Amino acid sequence: MTGAPHSTPPPLPELEPVLAQVRADAAAGRFESWGSSTLIDEFTGVPSIPRELFDALHAAAGIRAEFPVGNAGLLHVYGYWFSRVPTPFGYKRDRWADGALARALGRPADEFLLGATPAGTTLARVTRAALPVLRTPPAGARVADAVFAANRSLRRARVVLHAAEPAGPTALVSGIGTAGPHGGTPLRLITTFPVSGDPDQLLADFARDPGSRWNAVAD
């Protein structure tokens, strides 16, 4: 990721408008396009948001989850806006707020803001931008695939590095599905964020641990 820690935690958004978006997403079945994630960040070692918020988000979505593992879309797209835990790359909400990720995915810089004006919920806009990149990587994207064992079955994982603008920011998009003799199940999104630095190192990190990189949980 890009960015650096801020000295002052960002202000928190109002919860009820976010829960209203979550309920709309649940009614439309949008969380099914996302896999599972843990809130225990690999760099900080602590939950990115409190248990009470985790429970409130999952209750609104109608999803049963046991803290700190929950739906990746719910936690990353909505929960991260409420995180006040600094990381080496800044705050979790920065990926949605600063516009770099949106631009890397070929969208206007304000596309992923909670209060953005485009039609649909924040999760709907993020999913529309990121899921096609994961499942059908664009020409020129860097892609790595891996198959690994989890819970007595095979899983497949993929990471895609894509920049919509030749000299613009790069997005990392990752996901996990199942593998099998008949193709398994489609990849589901785990996370997406802007990255900089050596892409070969990112792909090598993924290859060493495809099942849990970037807070993924192979459910």
C-alpha positions as CSV (number, residue, x, y, z in Angstrom):
1,M,0.0,0.0,0.0
2,T,0.9,3.6,-0.2
3,G,0.7,6.4,2.3
4,A,2.1,6.9,5.8
5,P,0.6,7.1,9.3
6,H,-1.2,10.3,10.3
7,S,-0.6,11.9,13.6
8,T,-4.3,12.5,14.2
9,P,-6.9,9.7,13.7
10,P,-9.5,10.5,11.0
11,P,-13.0,11.5,12.1
12,L,-15.5,8.6,12.2
13,P,-18.5,8.6,9.8
14,E,-22.0,8.4,11.0
15,L,-22.9,4.7,11.6
16,E,-26.6,4.6,10.6
17,P,-26.2,5.7,7.0
18,V,-23.5,3.0,6.6
19,L,-25.8,0.4,8.1
20,A,-28.5,1.4,5.7
21,Q,-26.1,0.7,2.8
22,V,-25.2,-2.6,4.4
23,R,-28.9,-3.6,4.5
24,A,-29.3,-2.7,0.9
25,D,-26.3,-4.8,-0.1
26,A,-27.6,-7.7,1.9
27,A,-31.0,-7.5,0.2
28,A,-29.2,-7.6,-3.2
29,G,-26.9,-10.5,-2.3
30,R,-23.8,-8.5,-2.9
31,F,-21.8,-9.9,0.0
32,E,-21.7,-13.3,-1.8
33,S,-19.0,-11.9,-4.1
34,W,-16.7,-11.5,-1.1
35,G,-14.8,-14.1,0.9
36,S,-13.7,-14.0,4.5
37,S,-11.1,-11.8,6.2
38,T,-9.7,-11.4,9.7
39,L,-9.5,-8.0,11.4
40,I,-6.2,-8.8,12.9
41,D,-3.8,-6.9,10.7
42,E,-0.5,-8.6,9.9
43,F,1.4,-5.4,10.6
44,T,-0.4,-4.1,13.8
45,G,-1.3,-7.4,15.4
46,V,-4.6,-5.9,16.7
47,P,-8.2,-5.7,15.4
48,S,-8.7,-2.8,13.0
49,I,-12.2,-2.1,14.5
50,P,-13.9,-2.9,17.8
51,R,-16.0,-6.0,18.3
52,E,-19.1,-3.9,18.9
53,L,-18.9,-2.4,15.4
54,F,-18.0,-5.8,13.9
55,D,-21.2,-7.2,15.4
56,A,-23.3,-4.3,14.3
57,L,-22.2,-4.5,10.7
58,H,-22.8,-8.3,10.5
59,A,-26.1,-8.0,12.2
60,A,-27.2,-5.4,9.6
61,A,-26.0,-7.7,6.8
62,G,-27.7,-10.8,8.3
63,I,-24.4,-12.6,8.3
64,R,-23.3,-14.9,11.2
65,A,-19.7,-14.3,12.0
66,E,-17.4,-14.8,15.0
67,F,-15.0,-11.9,15.8
68,P,-12.5,-11.2,14.4
69,V,-13.3,-13.2,11.2
70,G,-16.1,-11.9,9.0
71,N,-17.2,-11.0,5.5
72,A,-14.3,-9.3,3.7
73,G,-16.5,-6.8,1.8
74,L,-18.3,-5.8,4.9
75,L,-15.2,-5.3,6.9
76,H,-12.9,-3.7,4.2
77,V,-15.4,-1.5,2.4
78,Y,-17.4,-0.3,5.4
79,G,-15.6,-1.3,8.6
80,Y,-12.3,0.2,7.6
81,W,-13.9,3.7,7.5
82,F,-14.2,3.4,11.3
83,S,-10.6,2.2,12.0
84,R,-8.5,4.5,14.1
85,V,-5.6,2.1,14.3
86,P,-2.5,3.5,12.4
87,T,-0.6,1.1,10.2
88,P,2.8,1.5,8.4
89,F,0.8,2.6,5.4
90,G,-1.6,5.0,7.0
91,Y,-5.2,4.4,8.1
92,K,-7.3,1.6,6.6
93,R,-9.8,4.1,5.2
94,D,-7.2,5.9,3.1
95,R,-7.6,3.4,0.3
96,W,-11.2,4.6,-0.2
97,A,-10.7,8.2,0.7
98,D,-7.6,9.4,-1.2
99,G,-8.8,8.4,-4.7
100,A,-5.7,6.5,-5.8
101,L,-7.4,3.1,-5.7
102,A,-10.4,4.4,-7.6
103,R,-8.2,5.8,-10.3
104,A,-6.1,2.6,-10.5
105,L,-9.4,0.7,-11.2
106,G,-10.4,3.2,-13.9
107,R,-13.0,5.1,-11.8
108,P,-13.3,8.7,-10.8
109,A,-11.3,9.6,-7.7
110,D,-14.4,10.0,-5.5
111,E,-16.1,6.8,-6.7
112,F,-15.5,4.9,-3.4
113,L,-16.4,7.6,-0.9
114,L,-19.2,6.7,1.5
115,G,-21.2,9.7,0.4
116,A,-20.4,9.5,-3.3
117,T,-23.2,10.5,-5.7
118,P,-23.0,7.6,-8.2
119,A,-25.9,5.2,-8.1
120,G,-25.7,2.2,-5.8
121,T,-24.0,1.5,-2.5
122,T,-20.3,1.9,-1.8
123,L,-19.9,-1.9,-1.9
124,A,-21.8,-2.1,-5.2
125,R,-19.4,0.4,-6.8
126,V,-16.3,-1.3,-5.4
127,T,-17.5,-4.7,-6.5
128,R,-18.3,-3.5,-10.0
129,A,-14.8,-2.1,-10.3
130,A,-12.7,-4.9,-8.6
131,L,-14.5,-8.2,-9.3
132,P,-13.9,-8.2,-13.1
133,V,-10.2,-7.4,-12.6
134,L,-9.9,-10.4,-10.3
135,R,-11.8,-12.9,-12.4
136,T,-10.8,-11.7,-15.9
137,P,-7.6,-9.7,-15.5
138,P,-7.1,-6.9,-18.1
139,A,-4.4,-7.1,-20.7
140,G,-1.1,-6.0,-19.2
141,A,-2.0,-6.8,-15.6
142,R,0.5,-8.8,-13.5
143,V,-1.2,-12.0,-12.2
144,A,-0.2,-14.8,-9.9
145,D,-2.3,-17.9,-9.1
146,A,-1.9,-20.5,-6.5
147,V,-3.6,-23.7,-5.3
148,F,-3.4,-24.6,-1.6
149,A,-5.0,-26.9,0.9
150,A,-7.4,-25.6,3.6
151,N,-10.1,-27.3,5.6
152,R,-9.5,-30.7,3.9
153,S,-10.1,-29.3,0.5
154,L,-8.3,-27.4,-2.2
155,R,-8.5,-23.6,-2.6
156,R,-7.3,-21.4,-5.3
157,A,-6.1,-17.9,-4.8
158,R,-5.2,-15.1,-7.2
159,V,-3.6,-11.6,-6.9
160,V,-3.8,-9.1,-9.7
161,L,-1.7,-5.9,-10.1
162,H,-3.5,-3.5,-12.4
163,A,-3.1,0.2,-13.4
164,A,-5.8,1.7,-15.5
165,E,-3.6,4.7,-16.4
166,P,-0.1,4.0,-17.8
167,A,1.6,6.4,-15.4
168,G,-1.0,6.2,-12.7
169,P,-1.4,4.3,-9.4
170,T,-1.6,0.5,-9.3
171,A,-4.3,-1.5,-7.6
172,L,-3.8,-4.9,-5.9
173,V,-6.9,-7.1,-6.1
174,S,-6.9,-10.5,-4.4
175,G,-9.4,-13.3,-4.1
176,I,-10.0,-16.9,-3.1
177,G,-12.2,-19.6,-4.5
178,T,-12.3,-23.4,-4.4
179,A,-10.4,-25.7,-6.8
180,G,-11.6,-29.1,-8.1
181,P,-11.8,-31.4,-11.1
182,H,-14.7,-29.5,-12.5
183,G,-13.2,-26.0,-12.0
184,G,-14.3,-25.3,-8.4
185,T,-16.2,-22.2,-7.5
186,P,-15.6,-18.6,-8.8
187,L,-13.0,-16.4,-7.1
188,R,-14.5,-14.2,-4.4
189,L,-12.9,-10.9,-3.5
190,I,-10.8,-10.6,-0.4
191,T,-9.3,-7.1,-0.7
192,T,-8.1,-4.3,-2.9
193,F,-5.8,-1.4,-2.2
194,P,-3.3,0.8,-4.0
195,V,0.3,-0.3,-4.0
196,S,3.7,1.0,-4.9
197,G,7.2,-0.5,-5.0
198,D,8.5,-3.7,-6.5
199,P,5.7,-5.8,-8.0
200,D,7.9,-8.9,-8.1
201,Q,8.2,-8.7,-4.3
202,L,4.4,-8.5,-3.9
203,L,3.9,-11.5,-6.1
204,A,6.6,-13.4,-4.3
205,D,5.0,-12.6,-0.9
206,F,1.7,-14.0,-2.2
207,A,3.3,-17.2,-3.5
208,R,4.8,-17.9,-0.1
209,D,1.5,-17.7,1.7
210,P,-1.5,-17.5,-0.7
211,G,-4.1,-18.5,1.8
212,S,-3.7,-15.7,4.4
213,R,-1.9,-12.8,2.7
214,W,-3.6,-9.4,3.1
215,N,-5.8,-10.7,6.0
216,A,-7.4,-13.4,3.9
217,V,-9.1,-16.4,5.5
218,A,-9.8,-19.5,3.4
219,D,-13.3,-20.5,4.5
